[in-house]
């Protein structure tokens, strides 16, 4: 399992882009994790799936609401990663009104979740392999803080916990 001090694994996440610009076509675009985190501070939170009740009611809105505070604490970007495809993540972004505040990144085949060792097997519930709920502060691709949520909990992956850590960093 990934730990504080480790580099994020080499992986490609997918992002749905609705507006053409900067040479990007509309639709799913690959995001190379190493390149996208180079020289940046990223507040990254991962969730088991898009449109889940707790994640839609608490997690994503909390990060959207705290966007300015994260920026003031030196965070360059906020990422939401989930084992969904880019189209689902794009629809969830519209539903949650994330705008330019939270990048909604799909880990469709769970490659990133597997590489971090932060998987949640929900096969018995018909949901397959998902990501654990967690948050981390990443600087230049290196994990500086890591908060892993226990089953059925909502204690450490919320925006307030990670924001406090970003302010202390």
Secondary structure, 3 states (H helix, E strand, C coil): CCCCCCECCCCEEEEEECCCECCECCEEEEEEHHHHHCCCEEEEEEECCCCCHHHHHHHHHHHHHCHHHHHHCCCCEEEEEECCCHHHHHHHHHHHCCCCCCEEEECCCCHHHHHHCCEEEEHHHCCEEEECCEEEEEECCEEEEEEECCCCCCCCCCHHHHHHHHHHC
